[in-house]
């Protein structure tokens, strides 16, 4: 397994890796901007502008991000400085911590749905699934599995990946059912609901990676990636596309597309882009993704045409990404302690 941090850690679990590299720190909130840039794009009307916002505390290391109620974005903080918070971000980039604290080890992934966000946090008896809405946290009572990435189904239930135990979990009406990957040592990471209402996951395996399709009743089928030893990324690397297909990121300079029938096609990225990590759908009906090694945000049409935009800073490691309101894309930089907004 490879993990997205360059702190010099090696650990099986993402939270464990973060914890091993954490050091306490604090800071004063400086709501100003750190940098911006403008680049033309022949595929998107007008120009693209990228702005970075500093987190209120040093070494917060924001990881994933989702859209919640009233246009607010919410970013996760997997490790604490000295404790973890959920972070609320306004459309103008004002960042505030949501109290109370979540303990030392906070959430990794987060998902938003109609005014509410869901995430998992680490507890002494196991992880717990939390929701946040209308200014209040709610512990949903899950204490049996590791909650990495999440997605919400139309019936109100929550599906999540549990890579350390090679499982996907389904939380509904206060009860959790766990489903184990059919191939031994395959770890699901990114997770989404497809246009067919099945659950789709990006799997990292000991050999070649797979895309998994799970029915609402837990029947799991896997599709092997087309290149030997090819792996999906260990991030939030799969999303339901606007074309009815699933789109995923891999640990190579390509973006993959799989139909609900299991047909796979992969599109090459420009040579300077490097590997994609997390992926989402913008309000322009295109795919947007973070490019870690090149510090760029990428955009791909459903026809496979790719464009990328530099994020104007050094020492970045871009992780989470989501669509905001209007023509905005939001993302996190886990190393530089920043969140960013791309306007197109």
Backbone torsions as a table, in degrees:
resi	resn	phi	psi	omega
1	UNK	NA	142.7	172.3
2	UNK	-119.3	143.3	-176.6
3	UNK	-117.5	160.1	-164.3
4	UNK	-82.9	6.9	-172.7
5	UNK	-106.5	146.7	179.1
6	UNK	-110.7	33.0	179.3
7	UNK	-82.5	3.7	-178.5
8	UNK	81.5	26.4	-178.6
9	UNK	-102.2	153.8	169.8
10	UNK	-140.4	110.2	-179.4
11	UNK	-151.9	155.0	-177.4
12	UNK	-70.3	-46.1	-177.7
13	UNK	-90.1	143.5	179.9
14	UNK	-62.0	-45.9	178.8
15	UNK	-63.7	-37.9	177.5
16	UNK	-62.7	-41.1	179.0
17	UNK	-63.3	-42.7	178.6
18	UNK	-64.7	-44.3	-178.1
19	UNK	-61.3	-41.7	-178.4
20	UNK	-63.9	-24.4	-176.9
21	UNK	-103.8	-0.1	-173.8
22	UNK	-76.5	149.4	170.5
23	UNK	-139.5	141.4	-176.0
24	UNK	-65.5	149.9	178.4
25	UNK	-168.8	166.9	178.7
26	UNK	-151.3	171.7	-179.5
27	UNK	-166.3	171.5	178.2
28	UNK	-103.5	135.9	-178.2
29	UNK	-66.4	121.3	174.5
30	UNK	-115.6	98.2	-171.5
31	UNK	-71.9	1.3	-178.3
32	UNK	-74.9	175.7	-177.9
33	UNK	-90.4	154.0	177.9
34	UNK	-101.2	-28.2	-179.3
35	UNK	-171.7	164.3	174.7
36	UNK	-156.0	162.2	178.3
37	UNK	-155.0	159.7	176.6
38	UNK	-130.6	133.0	176.6
39	UNK	-136.6	141.3	176.1
40	UNK	-76.0	155.1	177.5
41	UNK	-144.3	121.3	-177.0
42	UNK	-72.6	-15.5	-177.9
43	UNK	-96.3	-18.1	-178.7
44	UNK	-115.4	131.1	179.0
45	UNK	-57.1	137.5	176.9
46	UNK	75.8	-157.6	-177.3
47	UNK	-107.0	162.9	177.8
48	UNK	-109.5	132.0	-179.6
49	UNK	-123.1	130.4	-179.7
50	UNK	-116.4	127.7	179.7
51	UNK	-128.1	137.9	176.4
52	UNK	-107.4	141.2	178.1
53	UNK	-120.1	133.3	-180.0
54	UNK	-76.5	139.9	174.8
55	UNK	-69.9	154.7	-176.6
56	UNK	-67.0	-24.7	-177.7
57	UNK	-125.7	147.0	176.3
58	UNK	-65.5	149.0	174.3
59	UNK	55.4	33.8	173.8
60	UNK	-72.4	-36.1	176.5
61	UNK	55.8	64.9	178.7
62	UNK	-62.7	139.2	-172.2
63	UNK	-115.2	-59.8	-178.1
64	UNK	-117.9	165.1	-174.4
65	UNK	-150.3	144.7	-179.3
66	UNK	-147.5	156.3	177.5
67	UNK	-88.3	130.9	177.9
68	UNK	-113.8	-143.0	-176.0
69	UNK	-79.7	151.4	171.1
70	UNK	56.9	29.8	177.7
71	UNK	81.1	0.5	178.9
72	UNK	-75.9	143.0	171.5
73	UNK	-99.1	152.0	178.6
74	UNK	-129.8	127.4	-178.6
75	UNK	-113.5	143.1	179.5
76	UNK	-91.3	156.2	179.3
77	UNK	-133.0	96.4	-174.3
78	UNK	-66.0	-27.1	176.7
79	UNK	-126.8	157.5	-172.9
80	UNK	-101.8	157.9	178.5
81	UNK	-138.3	67.3	3.1
82	UNK	-89.9	-4.9	176.9
83	UNK	-129.1	161.5	-178.3
84	UNK	-93.4	150.7	177.0
85	UNK	-132.8	162.9	162.0
86	UNK	-91.2	135.9	-175.2
87	UNK	-110.7	130.1	178.8
88	UNK	-102.4	133.0	-175.5
89	UNK	-126.9	125.2	178.9
90	UNK	-78.5	167.6	179.8
91	UNK	-63.8	-21.0	178.2
92	UNK	-93.5	-0.1	176.0
93	UNK	95.7	11.4	176.0
94	UNK	-80.0	126.8	-172.1
95	UNK	-113.7	129.9	177.1
96	UNK	-134.8	148.7	176.9
97	UNK	-86.0	141.7	178.4
98	UNK	-94.3	120.2	-179.2
99	UNK	-99.1	155.0	8.4
100	UNK	-79.2	-179.0	179.3
101	UNK	-70.6	162.3	179.6
102	UNK	-103.1	10.6	-175.0
103	UNK	93.8	-176.5	-176.4
104	UNK	-71.4	-41.1	-179.4
105	UNK	-105.2	113.1	-174.8
106	UNK	-99.2	-158.0	-176.0
107	UNK	-78.8	153.0	172.1
108	UNK	-97.7	-69.1	-180.0
109	UNK	-92.9	164.0	179.4
110	UNK	-152.0	146.8	176.1
111	UNK	-136.3	144.7	-179.3
112	UNK	-110.9	150.6	178.8
113	UNK	-160.5	106.3	172.6
114	UNK	47.4	60.8	173.5
115	UNK	86.8	6.4	-178.1
116	UNK	-139.6	146.7	174.6
117	UNK	-120.9	147.7	178.7
118	UNK	-121.6	143.6	178.2
119	UNK	-160.2	164.5	178.0
120	UNK	-112.8	145.6	175.4
121	UNK	-129.6	158.4	-177.2
122	UNK	-85.2	133.8	176.1
123	UNK	-128.9	172.0	-177.2
124	UNK	-65.6	-29.2	-179.9
125	UNK	-101.9	11.4	-176.0
126	UNK	126.4	-179.4	179.9
127	UNK	-77.9	157.4	176.0
128	UNK	-128.5	146.1	177.3
129	UNK	-93.5	128.6	-177.7
130	UNK	-120.6	155.5	168.4
131	UNK	-127.0	157.0	176.7
132	UNK	-138.0	124.6	179.1
133	UNK	-159.7	146.8	177.2
134	UNK	53.3	36.8	176.3
135	UNK	78.4	11.0	-176.1
136	UNK	-132.1	139.1	171.2
137	UNK	-84.0	149.8	172.9
138	UNK	-137.7	122.7	175.0
139	UNK	-82.0	116.5	-176.7
140	UNK	-84.9	-2.8	168.4
141	UNK	91.1	9.4	178.5
142	UNK	-81.1	121.8	-179.6
143	UNK	-138.1	35.0	-174.9
144	UNK	-126.0	-2.2	-174.5
145	UNK	-153.0	165.0	174.6
146	UNK	-85.6	126.8	-179.2
147	UNK	-102.3	110.4	178.0
148	UNK	-98.5	-81.6	179.9
149	UNK	-109.4	150.5	-171.7
150	UNK	-133.3	158.6	172.3
151	UNK	-150.7	148.2	-176.5
152	UNK	-107.8	131.5	179.5
153	UNK	-87.0	166.2	-179.7
154	UNK	-62.7	-26.4	-179.1
155	UNK	-82.0	4.1	178.5
156	UNK	90.2	-6.6	178.0
157	UNK	-79.1	162.9	-178.3
158	UNK	-119.8	130.9	174.0
159	UNK	-106.5	144.0	-179.4
160	UNK	-145.4	156.1	176.7
161	UNK	-95.5	146.2	-178.7
162	UNK	-133.8	74.3	-169.3
163	UNK	-64.4	-32.9	-177.7
164	UNK	-63.3	-27.8	178.8
165	UNK	-109.0	11.0	176.5
166	UNK	59.5	41.0	-173.0
167	UNK	-132.7	162.1	166.4
168	UNK	-121.0	138.3	-178.7
169	UNK	-113.0	150.0	177.4
170	UNK	-125.7	117.3	-178.8
171	UNK	-108.3	117.1	-178.4
172	UNK	-147.4	130.9	178.3
173	UNK	53.2	40.4	176.0
174	UNK	80.2	3.0	-179.2
175	UNK	-121.8	148.0	-178.1
176	UNK	-120.2	134.1	172.6
177	UNK	-118.4	134.7	-179.1
178	UNK	-110.3	137.5	178.9
179	UNK	-121.8	130.0	-176.9
180	UNK	-95.0	138.9	179.4
181	UNK	-57.8	137.8	-177.5
182	UNK	-68.0	-24.3	177.0
183	UNK	-96.9	128.4	-177.0
184	UNK	-60.3	137.6	177.5
185	UNK	64.1	31.4	171.1
186	UNK	-102.9	122.3	-175.5
187	UNK	-104.6	117.8	175.6
188	UNK	-77.7	137.5	176.6
189	UNK	-120.3	-91.2	-179.2
190	UNK	-61.0	146.5	-175.5
191	UNK	-147.2	142.1	-179.6
192	UNK	-155.2	168.7	175.3
193	UNK	-104.4	126.2	-178.1
194	UNK	-83.7	172.7	177.1
195	UNK	-64.2	-19.3	176.8
196	UNK	-87.0	3.0	-179.6
197	UNK	68.2	12.0	169.3
198	UNK	-86.4	163.2	178.9
199	UNK	-95.6	131.7	-178.3
200	UNK	-119.4	135.6	-178.2
201	UNK	-132.2	147.8	174.0
202	UNK	-96.2	122.6	-173.9
203	UNK	-110.8	137.0	167.9
204	UNK	-100.7	133.5	-174.7
205	UNK	-128.9	170.8	178.3
206	UNK	-66.8	-29.4	179.0
207	UNK	-110.7	-112.5	179.2
208	UNK	-90.7	138.8	-177.9
209	UNK	-67.6	170.1	-176.5
210	UNK	-141.3	158.0	167.7
211	UNK	-109.2	125.4	-177.9
212	UNK	-103.0	142.4	174.3
213	UNK	-120.3	123.9	-176.2
214	UNK	-121.7	127.4	177.3
215	UNK	-74.8	161.2	177.9
216	UNK	-56.8	-20.0	177.6
217	UNK	-96.0	2.5	171.7
218	UNK	98.6	9.1	176.1
219	UNK	-77.7	122.7	-169.3
220	UNK	-111.9	125.7	174.4
221	UNK	-124.5	142.1	-177.7
222	UNK	-116.6	146.5	175.6
223	UNK	-121.1	120.4	-175.8
224	UNK	-75.8	136.2	177.9
225	UNK	-63.4	150.6	-168.4
226	UNK	-73.6	-17.0	-177.5
227	UNK	-109.7	132.8	-179.1
228	UNK	-57.0	135.1	179.7
229	UNK	65.9	10.3	176.6
230	UNK	-70.7	141.5	-178.5
231	UNK	-131.5	144.5	168.4
232	UNK	-71.4	163.9	178.9
233	UNK	-81.7	154.5	-179.0
234	UNK	-84.7	27.1	179.4
235	UNK	-113.9	-161.4	179.4
236	UNK	-81.9	69.1	-163.3
237	UNK	-103.8	33.0	173.3
238	UNK	-150.9	143.5	-179.5
239	UNK	-148.9	152.7	174.9
240	UNK	-79.6	118.6	-176.3
241	UNK	-80.0	165.7	179.8
242	UNK	-72.8	-10.1	-179.2
243	UNK	-96.3	6.7	-178.8
244	UNK	87.7	-4.9	177.9
245	UNK	-96.9	171.6	173.5
246	UNK	-103.5	139.4	-179.8
247	UNK	-121.2	137.8	-173.7
248	UNK	-140.5	160.0	177.4
249	UNK	-106.0	149.3	178.8
250	UNK	-131.4	164.3	-179.0
251	UNK	-80.8	56.0	177.2
252	UNK	-162.3	169.5	-175.9
253	UNK	-81.6	61.0	179.9
254	UNK	-147.7	156.9	169.9
255	UNK	-117.6	135.0	-177.3
256	UNK	-105.0	152.3	175.2
257	UNK	-130.0	130.7	176.3
258	UNK	-128.0	131.2	177.6
259	UNK	-76.4	166.3	178.5
260	UNK	-67.8	-13.4	174.6
261	UNK	-90.0	-4.4	175.7
262	UNK	96.7	11.0	178.2
263	UNK	-83.8	127.1	-173.8
264	UNK	-108.9	137.5	170.3
265	UNK	-139.9	139.1	-179.7
266	UNK	-119.4	142.3	-177.2
267	UNK	-113.1	130.9	179.4
268	UNK	-72.7	143.5	174.3
269	UNK	-94.8	158.1	175.1
270	UNK	-53.5	146.8	-171.5
271	UNK	-56.4	-30.2	-177.1
272	UNK	-87.9	-2.7	-174.2
273	UNK	-79.2	-34.8	-177.1
274	UNK	76.4	-155.3	-174.8
275	UNK	-85.6	141.8	171.8
276	UNK	-86.5	156.1	-176.4
277	UNK	-122.3	-78.6	177.6
278	UNK	-100.0	154.5	-175.1
279	UNK	-141.1	146.9	179.7
280	UNK	-149.2	174.0	176.2
281	UNK	-108.0	129.1	178.1
282	UNK	-84.7	169.0	176.9
283	UNK	-70.8	-6.9	174.6
284	UNK	-91.5	6.4	179.0
285	UNK	66.3	28.9	172.9
286	UNK	-113.5	165.3	175.9
287	UNK	-91.2	133.0	177.5
288	UNK	-121.4	143.1	-174.0
289	UNK	-152.4	155.3	176.6
290	UNK	-89.0	141.2	177.6
291	UNK	-116.6	104.5	-170.2
292	UNK	-69.5	-51.9	-171.0
293	UNK	-70.0	-25.9	-177.9
294	UNK	-104.3	0.6	-179.5
295	UNK	52.7	53.6	179.4
296	UNK	-131.1	161.7	167.0
297	UNK	-108.0	128.7	-178.0
298	UNK	-104.6	154.8	176.2
299	UNK	-135.3	133.4	178.4
300	UNK	-132.8	133.6	173.9
301	UNK	-76.2	166.2	178.1
302	UNK	-70.2	-6.3	173.5
303	UNK	-91.8	-4.8	176.6
304	UNK	95.1	11.1	178.4
305	UNK	-85.5	124.5	-172.1
306	UNK	-111.7	142.7	173.9
307	UNK	-136.7	151.1	177.6
308	UNK	-138.5	158.8	-174.6
309	UNK	-133.8	129.7	178.9
310	UNK	-68.1	139.0	170.2
311	UNK	-94.7	121.9	-166.4
312	UNK	-79.4	70.8	176.7
313	UNK	-163.7	168.0	175.6
314	UNK	-109.7	167.7	177.7
315	UNK	57.2	47.8	178.2
316	UNK	-103.6	152.3	166.5
317	UNK	-143.2	96.5	-171.4
318	UNK	-77.8	133.1	-175.8
319	UNK	-122.9	-89.4	-173.8
320	UNK	-73.8	158.2	178.9
321	UNK	-155.0	144.4	175.5
322	UNK	-157.3	161.4	174.0
323	UNK	-83.2	135.9	173.0
324	UNK	-93.3	-157.4	175.1
325	UNK	-81.7	151.6	178.1
326	UNK	63.4	-144.3	-176.6
327	UNK	-95.0	60.3	-179.7
328	UNK	-131.3	147.2	171.7
329	UNK	-125.7	131.1	179.8
330	UNK	-112.3	146.5	-177.9
331	UNK	-149.7	166.8	-179.7
332	UNK	-119.4	152.7	172.4
333	UNK	-124.5	105.2	-170.9
334	UNK	-70.4	-23.9	-178.1
335	UNK	-89.3	-43.1	-174.2
336	UNK	-86.1	0.2	175.7
337	UNK	64.3	46.8	-175.8
338	UNK	-141.2	158.3	164.9
339	UNK	-119.2	152.9	-177.0
340	UNK	-127.9	157.4	176.2
341	UNK	-129.2	125.4	174.6
342	UNK	-107.1	127.4	178.4
343	UNK	-113.5	131.3	-178.7
344	UNK	-124.2	NA	NA
